[in-house]
Amino acid sequence: MIGVRDLSVRFGPINALDSVGIDIRPGTIHALAGENGSGKSTLLKVLGGAQAPSAGTVVLDGQPVSFPDPARAAAAGVGLIFQELSLFPHLSGYSNIFIGHEPSRLGFLQFKQLNRQADKLVEEMGLPRPDLRLPVSELSVAEQQVVEILKCLCRQPKIILFDEPTASLTQREIKPVLSIMKRLRDQGYTVVFVSHYLEEVFEVADRITVLRDGKVTLDDDMAHIYREKILSAMLGRALDEFYPSRRAGPLAEPCLELENAHADGIEPLSLKVRKGEILGVAGAVGSGSRAFGEMLGGLRPMRGGAMRLEGRAAAFRNPARALQAGVAYVPEDRRVDALLLDLSIATNMSLPLVAAPKSRLVGAGGFLRLGQERMLVDEAVQHSNVKPSNPRLPARALSGGNQQKVVLGRWFLHDRPCLVLNNPTKGVDVGSKAEIYRQIADLADSGHTIILISNYNPELIGTADRIIAFREGRLVATFEKGEATEDALLATTMGGDGSASGAQEMP
């Protein structure tokens, strides 16, 4: 058994954890849930030796322990698998698994023995078998996750801590990882994991602890738990409507029209998307769904066919041309591709509008109209419910969910008729997801066309007016509102037959 007693972690004046006490039973899967900044990842890091507590005690098998670093925790039987995988990309899977304690004789590494031990571990655990001879940079993210798990297991832990193990995985890749967690539990390991996805919690967890503002608000067996109870504990209030109802539906008039349009990675397709429509785009990695969004946003040039935006011919050589014509692309990695983290919330929100031709925020001589910018940004911050709401704070100071609200909020300032959103809720907590879904619905209700690309099928089903599915570069099916199910979408994008659930197969 591992647990904590009266545990607190402080970062300056902020209490990341405040007098937390929990017990994690042996041979179970224990979920840690909460909004971004709730303290769940901090708690996991304390258990794994990656974060020192400010006060309180970690207890292992009834005895107080102290782990100054993850190596000491591993020596005591506690393995920590970070969200950001800690692998050497140029080394093979085999080398990564045994890095730091490779079998050797007379100073020479025993590569054959190393490989045999890794293969035996894969077979004993019944894990998916990636090609461990390859450099891990050539493996998929899911295969790298298996290498990370093997790396942890070869150190013979009793307790395995996963920090958001599925955050970077597709729907297809998630299921094997959840199966691994259940298999580990069934073989006597104790598994603790952090997740933003309640579906995963209900599928694999035996018990759940919810944190809010560094305090435990729920700690119970899953047999006594239902979705609304978790959400209430996470948010401190009832969440009336996770996927908001639309005030208005799509208009009859098309905003975006494609005729035999194609690009690298996408076969020719024809499609009309109406004003005020939320078009969901489903597909696995490499299916063409992402390439479709990049073609619309000017990141991937069209190789043929025709595109019309609000009745005008359009073909974008780059994102700047797409933005000028009326298509804004919101990338998947907000920290790298969408935000200037060291600049203020205000600057990040107003930047597209400032850079626009004949901007209303730029006065004579090219000087910024600061008063008008402040007024518009304050309004956008309040509308988007960004917290903290001080627009002078750097974007780096915000949680992932609030950073994404800033990215979406800029398009309330710089009005573009078509928005292409690439996985906008990736790595975002449940409360922020609900607010982002509200933002998307508000934009659509005001007449904007939304192209919502997502690896998370439930949000497509909950938010989209229509869903198209890609496989192997082809648009293979269309689901009207109410027709799609998770199983049908998964079967269609993975190569099964979705037509039984209402999908319209494309020729």
C-alpha positions, 0 to 999 in steps of 0.5 A: 500500500502507498499513500500520503498523510497531511501532504502539502506542496507549496510554490511560493504563496500557492498551495499546489497540495493542501493537507492531502491524505489518501490510501492506494490499495495494492493490486488496484487501478487508482485514478487521479482526476481534476482540472488543470492546476488541481494538484493531481500531477503534483501528487503523482510526482511526490509519490514518484520522487520527482517533487519534494513535499513541503509538509506531510508524509509519504507512506509505503507499506505502513512505513513513512518514506522519503524519495529525494528523486525518482531513482530512490523511488524506483529502488523502493518499487515505485515506477513513474512514467511521465507524460513527456516520454523520457526516451533517447530518440537515437537509441533502439528500443532495447537500449532505452529499456535497460538504459543505466543498468545494462547487463554486462560482463567484464565491462562489456555490454551483453546485447544478446542477453539484453534483447532476450530479457526484453523479449521475455518481459514483452511475452510475460506481460502480453504487451504489444510488440513494437520492433525494439531494434529500431531507434525509438524516433522511428516508432509511433507514439503508442509504441514509444509508450510501450517502450516506456512501460517496459523500461519501468517494468524492467526495474521490477516495481510494485507500483506504477504511476502513469501521468496522462498516459493517453494524452498524445494517443489516437482513439485506436492507440488508447485501447491497448494502453488501457488493456496494459493497465488492466493486465498489470493490475491482474498480475498484482501490480498497483497502478495509479494514473492521471487522466482528463478523460472520464471514459478511461476512468470508468473503463479501468479504475477501481477507485478515484480521487478527485482534487480541486485547488489542491484539496481532495473533494472526492475519494471513493470506489468506482462502484459508488461513482457516476459521471455527474458526481465526478464533475461536481467534485472537480468543478465545485458546481453542477455542470448542467450541459457539457455539450451546449445546445445550439441557439441556431442551426446551420444556414442553407447558404454554403460558406466553403465549397470544394470540388475534386480538391486534393493535396499531398495526402488527400485524394480528390473530394467534393464537399459543401460546408454551410454557414453556421455549421460545425463540421466534425472531421474524424480519422486516425493519424495519417488518415488524411483528416489533419491534411484536410485541415492543413489544406483548408488553412493554407499549410498544405497547397492544393494540387488540383480541383477548386475551392470557393469561400463565400462564393469566391474562388480560393487557393491558399499558398500559405496560412497568411493568404488563407487568413486574409481570405477568411480562413483561420487555422488553429493548430494542435500544439498551442504552446509551440504553434499558436501562442507567444508564451512570454507575451501578454494575454492581450498581445496574443489575443489582439495580434491577428487583428493588429496585423490585419490590413487596415486594422482598426487597432493601428492608427496614423503613423503605425501607432497602436491604439492602446485604449481600443485594444484594452477595451476589446481584449477585456471584452474577449477575456470576459466572454471567453472566461479566461482565468486569471482574467488579467490581460497583462499576464504572460500567456505562459502563466495560464493553464492549458485550458485557459491558453486555448481559450485565449487562442479561440478568443482572438477570433472573436476579435478578428472575425473570420468566416471559417475556423479550422480547429485541430484538436482544440481540447487536447490536454485540456481539463473537463471544466475548460473543455465545456467552456471551449465547447460553448465558445465553439457553439457561440461562434457557430451560432453567430454564423461562423463555419467551424471545421472541428478536427478531433481524435476524440470521437465523443466530442465530435458526436456531442458538438458537430452538426455533421461528421465526415470520416477519413481513412487512407487519404480518402473521405470515406463516410458522412454522418448526419447529426444523431447518426454517429456512434463511437463504435461506428466512427471507430469502425469507419476510420479503422477500416470497418463498415460504418454504414449500419449506424447511418454512415453514408459511404462515399464512392 
